[in-house]
Amino acid sequence: MANKKDLQSSEIKSQKSKTIDRIIFIALLLGAVVMVFPLVYMVLSSFMTKNQILSANFSIIPNPWKFGKYGEVRTKPEFLRGLRNTLIVAVPVLIIGGFTSSLSAFSFSKLKFRGKNAIFLGLLATMMIPFAVVMIPQYVMFTRMGWTNTLLPLIIPGLFGNVSIIFFLRQNLTSVPDSIVEAAKIDAAAISRCTTLFSSR
């Protein structure tokens, strides 16, 4: 009798859990549709005529389809110049800035030095300063350095890391046990010792 009751209760629980899972799946699916719809509409509107986009009758499907706008955009020098400037700014900031941010995050997470927490809190406090406060001083500084009308104000500061990236990387590295770091140091020391022994022979 007890086994039958347990089976019935487990079946009821499984049915309830299945119903809850279906409700959660439907809610997540609706949320995904709502999140993706602006992107889909933006892509579809690129194939619409100007009159259809500005029309009071909302429509998703282009009528008629216009495929010549992408080729027209590629021929304009402003688009190519903007794409080039985007690559010039984004590539070094992502590569070098990401590297320096990872070094800073590792220092704040694993290294031990005096004033580490105070310096980190000072960095976090800079995130609360509105851009309007530093906008004019930055413009004056960049003007005196001769960086106005160039991409250097967008590139050079980003090479020294980003506070948000440092914060998230530090939180991730904090979850890594220190024993793993110490084991890596021991393994590296053993490997370097073996290489020196073999090279001396």
PAVEXKE-973466 format. One record per residue (C-alpha): x, y, z; residue in one letter; residue number from 1. Coordinates in Angstrom, 3 decimals, always signed. Each point is the difference from the previous one (the first is absolute). Example, Ala and Ser with C-alpha at 12.3 -4.5 7.8 and 13.67 -1.06 7.14 Angstrom:
REM PAVEXKE-973466
{{+12.300; -4.500; +7.800}; "A"; 1};
{{+1.370; +3.440; -0.660}; "S"; 2};
REM end
This chain:
REM PAVEXKE-973466
{{+0.000; +0.000; +0.000}; "M"; 1};
{{+2.777; +2.382; +0.886}; "A"; 2};
{{+1.710; -0.620; -3.329}; "N"; 3};
{{-3.216; +0.735; -1.921}; "K"; 4};
{{-0.450; +3.293; +1.888}; "K"; 5};
{{+3.596; +0.955; -0.717}; "D"; 6};
{{-0.479; -0.775; -3.692}; "L"; 7};
{{-3.209; +2.030; -0.138}; "Q"; 8};
{{+1.610; +2.962; +1.774}; "S"; 9};
{{+3.032; -0.176; -2.286}; "S"; 10};
{{-2.284; -0.065; -3.057}; "E"; 11};
{{-1.902; +3.032; +1.328}; "I"; 12};
{{+3.271; +1.815; +0.635}; "K"; 13};
{{+1.278; -0.871; -3.441}; "S"; 14};
{{-3.220; +1.275; -1.599}; "Q"; 15};
{{+0.209; +3.217; +1.999}; "K"; 16};
{{+3.649; +0.439; -0.893}; "S"; 17};
{{-0.771; -0.617; -3.685}; "K"; 18};
{{-2.777; +2.585; +0.104}; "T"; 19};
{{+2.292; +2.527; +1.677}; "I"; 20};
{{+2.736; -0.720; -2.532}; "D"; 21};
{{-2.445; +0.574; -2.867}; "R"; 22};
{{-1.162; +3.302; +1.471}; "I"; 23};
{{+3.607; +1.127; +0.497}; "I"; 24};
{{+0.879; -1.063; -3.550}; "F"; 25};
{{-2.925; +1.944; -1.465}; "I"; 26};
{{+0.893; +3.088; +2.048}; "A"; 27};
{{+3.652; -0.176; -1.074}; "L"; 28};
{{-1.038; -0.558; -3.617}; "L"; 29};
{{-2.242; +3.079; +0.076}; "L"; 30};
{{+2.802; +2.006; +1.597}; "G"; 31};
{{+2.432; -1.161; -2.681}; "A"; 32};
{{-2.434; +1.016; -2.746}; "V"; 33};
{{-0.432; +3.436; +1.563}; "V"; 34};
{{+3.759; +0.455; +0.306}; "M"; 35};
{{+0.789; -1.173; -3.543}; "V"; 36};
{{-2.880; +1.782; -1.762}; "F"; 37};
{{+1.683; +3.462; -0.222}; "P"; 38};
{{+3.050; -1.543; -1.665}; "L"; 39};
{{-2.145; -1.967; -2.459}; "V"; 40};
{{-2.091; +3.074; -0.792}; "Y"; 41};
{{+3.137; +2.092; -0.532}; "M"; 42};
{{+1.335; -2.521; -2.533}; "V"; 43};
{{-3.358; -0.270; -1.790}; "L"; 44};
{{-0.467; +3.772; -0.075}; "S"; 45};
{{+3.292; +0.296; -1.880}; "S"; 46};
{{-1.774; -1.640; -2.939}; "F"; 47};
{{-3.036; +2.336; +0.197}; "M"; 48};
{{-0.649; +3.199; -1.874}; "T"; 49};
{{+0.025; +3.301; +1.864}; "K"; 50};
{{-3.757; +0.389; -0.458}; "N"; 51};
{{-0.655; -3.410; +1.551}; "Q"; 52};
{{+2.190; +0.755; +2.998}; "I"; 53};
{{-1.661; +3.374; +0.618}; "L"; 54};
{{-3.497; -1.309; -0.722}; "S"; 55};
{{-2.629; +0.050; +2.738}; "A"; 56};
{{-0.853; -3.621; -0.780}; "N"; 57};
{{+2.513; -2.098; +1.880}; "F"; 58};
{{+1.365; -2.887; -2.045}; "S"; 59};
{{+2.844; -2.449; +0.517}; "I"; 60};
{{+0.377; -1.573; -3.438}; "I"; 61};
{{+1.486; +2.338; -2.635}; "P"; 62};
{{-2.282; +0.665; -2.951}; "N"; 63};
{{+1.723; +0.264; -2.421}; "P"; 64};
{{+3.422; -1.349; +0.935}; "W"; 65};
{{+2.860; +2.436; -0.684}; "K"; 66};
{{+3.447; -1.599; -0.163}; "F"; 67};
{{+2.032; +2.904; -1.370}; "G"; 68};
{{+0.504; +1.962; +3.227}; "K"; 69};
{{+2.917; -2.086; +1.249}; "Y"; 70};
{{+1.910; +0.474; -3.221}; "G"; 71};
{{-0.752; +3.713; +0.106}; "E"; 72};
{{+1.320; +0.296; +3.552}; "V"; 73};
{{+3.251; -1.803; -0.880}; "R"; 74};
{{+0.752; +2.558; -2.696}; "T"; 75};
{{-0.241; +2.966; +2.383}; "K"; 76};
{{+3.356; +1.132; +1.419}; "P"; 77};
{{-1.562; +0.945; +3.347}; "E"; 78};
{{-0.968; -3.620; +0.685}; "F"; 79};
{{+3.429; -1.349; -0.893}; "L"; 80};
{{+1.689; +2.724; +2.055}; "R"; 81};
{{-2.199; -0.780; +2.981}; "G"; 82};
{{+0.689; -3.726; -0.319}; "L"; 83};
{{+3.738; +0.663; -0.184}; "R"; 84};
{{-0.078; +2.286; +3.048}; "N"; 85};
{{-2.003; -2.585; +1.923}; "T"; 86};
{{+2.609; -2.667; -0.681}; "L"; 87};
{{+2.864; +2.369; +0.828}; "I"; 88};
{{-1.558; +0.821; +3.373}; "V"; 89};
{{-1.511; -3.369; +0.948}; "A"; 90};
{{+2.822; -2.422; -0.839}; "V"; 91};
{{+2.824; +1.487; +2.133}; "P"; 92};
{{-2.363; +0.886; +2.844}; "V"; 93};
{{-1.400; -3.531; +0.121}; "L"; 94};
{{+3.362; -1.775; -0.259}; "I"; 95};
{{+2.328; +2.245; +2.001}; "I"; 96};
{{-2.688; +1.361; +2.337}; "G"; 97};
{{-1.286; -3.494; +0.725}; "G"; 98};
{{+3.551; -1.162; +0.765}; "F"; 99};
{{+0.723; +2.873; +2.392}; "T"; 100};
{{-3.403; -0.447; +1.640}; "S"; 101};
{{+0.742; -3.678; +0.611}; "S"; 102};
{{+3.361; +0.890; +1.563}; "L"; 103};
{{-1.664; +2.524; +2.322}; "S"; 104};
{{-2.753; -2.445; +0.910}; "A"; 105};
{{+2.543; -2.706; +0.837}; "F"; 106};
{{+1.964; +2.454; +2.154}; "S"; 107};
{{-3.088; +1.025; +1.969}; "F"; 108};
{{-1.143; -3.598; +0.348}; "S"; 109};
{{+3.124; -2.083; +0.726}; "K"; 110};
{{+2.889; +2.292; +0.901}; "L"; 111};
{{+0.464; +1.262; +3.541}; "K"; 112};
{{+1.137; +3.596; +0.454}; "F"; 113};
{{-0.824; +2.861; +2.322}; "R"; 114};
{{-3.050; +2.084; -0.870}; "G"; 115};
{{-1.341; -2.469; -2.563}; "K"; 116};
{{-3.632; +0.282; +1.085}; "N"; 117};
{{+0.179; +3.783; +0.319}; "A"; 118};
{{+1.394; +0.377; -3.520}; "I"; 119};
{{-2.662; -2.325; -1.365}; "F"; 120};
{{-2.773; +1.939; +1.740}; "L"; 121};
{{+1.491; +3.192; -1.443}; "G"; 122};
{{-0.231; -1.494; -3.474}; "L"; 123};
{{-3.611; -0.995; +0.581}; "L"; 124};
{{-0.770; +3.504; +1.246}; "A"; 125};
{{+1.064; +1.419; -3.372}; "T"; 126};
{{-2.920; -1.863; -1.595}; "M"; 127};
{{-2.412; +2.200; +1.962}; "M"; 128};
{{+1.365; +3.266; -1.448}; "I"; 129};
{{-2.306; +1.284; -2.757}; "P"; 130};
{{+1.615; +0.595; -3.375}; "F"; 131};
{{-1.277; +3.580; +0.000}; "A"; 132};
{{+2.363; +0.765; +2.898}; "V"; 133};
{{+3.154; -1.143; -1.812}; "V"; 134};
{{-1.024; +0.920; -3.551}; "M"; 135};
{{+1.360; +3.565; -0.032}; "I"; 136};
{{+3.267; -0.808; +1.879}; "P"; 137};
{{+0.624; -2.874; -2.396}; "Q"; 138};
{{-0.588; +2.247; -3.001}; "Y"; 139};
{{+2.406; +2.625; +1.374}; "V"; 140};
{{+2.637; -2.649; +0.711}; "M"; 141};
{{-0.313; -1.599; -3.434}; "F"; 142};
{{+0.119; +3.427; -1.653}; "T"; 143};
{{+3.252; +0.888; +1.779}; "R"; 144};
{{+1.441; -3.346; -1.038}; "M"; 145};
{{-0.999; +0.610; -3.613}; "G"; 146};
{{-2.289; -3.034; -0.175}; "W"; 147};
{{-3.145; +1.774; -1.188}; "T"; 148};
{{-1.368; -1.024; -3.410}; "N"; 149};
{{+1.801; -3.336; +0.366}; "T"; 150};
{{-0.919; -3.472; +1.251}; "L"; 151};
{{+2.615; +0.044; +2.760}; "L"; 152};
{{-2.416; +1.084; +2.797}; "P"; 153};
{{-2.072; -3.096; -0.793}; "L"; 154};
{{+2.954; -2.376; -0.228}; "I"; 155};
{{+2.671; +0.993; +2.545}; "I"; 156};
{{-2.164; +0.066; +3.179}; "P"; 157};
{{-1.529; -3.346; -0.931}; "G"; 158};
{{+3.420; -1.640; -0.225}; "L"; 159};
{{+0.440; +0.314; +3.776}; "F"; 160};
{{-3.024; -2.136; +0.825}; "G"; 161};
{{-3.627; +0.453; +0.877}; "N"; 162};
{{-1.351; +0.150; +3.539}; "V"; 163};
{{-3.057; -2.122; -0.811}; "S"; 164};
{{+2.106; -2.744; -1.591}; "I"; 165};
{{+2.426; +0.091; +2.932}; "I"; 166};
{{-2.894; -0.367; +2.453}; "F"; 167};
{{-1.590; -2.997; -1.726}; "F"; 168};
{{+3.332; -1.734; -0.604}; "L"; 169};
{{+0.998; +0.525; +3.618}; "R"; 170};
{{-3.285; -1.520; +1.207}; "Q"; 171};
{{+0.592; -2.990; -2.254}; "N"; 172};
{{+3.625; -0.466; +1.053}; "L"; 173};
{{-0.945; +0.258; +3.668}; "T"; 174};
{{-2.001; -3.223; -0.364}; "S"; 175};
{{+3.149; -1.847; -1.147}; "V"; 176};
{{+1.738; -1.630; +3.003}; "P"; 177};
{{+3.487; +1.224; +0.853}; "D"; 178};
{{+1.214; -3.619; +0.090}; "S"; 179};
{{-0.413; -0.210; -3.785}; "I"; 180};
{{+2.195; +3.077; -0.452}; "V"; 181};
{{+2.623; -1.430; +2.356}; "E"; 182};
{{-0.057; -3.338; -1.833}; "A"; 183};
{{+0.501; +1.825; -3.300}; "A"; 184};
{{+3.010; +1.820; +1.467}; "K"; 185};
{{+1.497; -3.299; +1.219}; "I"; 186};
{{-0.557; -1.641; -3.388}; "D"; 187};
{{+1.555; +2.968; -1.801}; "A"; 188};
{{+3.015; -0.085; +2.323}; "A"; 189};
{{+0.415; -3.746; -0.560}; "A"; 190};
{{-0.238; +0.393; -3.774}; "I"; 191};
{{+2.538; +2.838; -0.041}; "S"; 192};
{{+2.333; -2.068; +2.214}; "R"; 193};
{{-0.228; -2.976; -2.344}; "C"; 194};
{{+0.649; +2.145; -3.065}; "T"; 195};
{{+3.108; +1.528; +1.590}; "T"; 196};
{{+1.294; -3.450; +0.931}; "L"; 197};
{{-0.502; -1.379; -3.494}; "F"; 198};
{{+1.452; +3.095; -1.650}; "S"; 199};
{{+3.145; -0.147; +2.172}; "S"; 200};
{{+0.745; -3.553; -1.134}; "R"; 201};
REM end
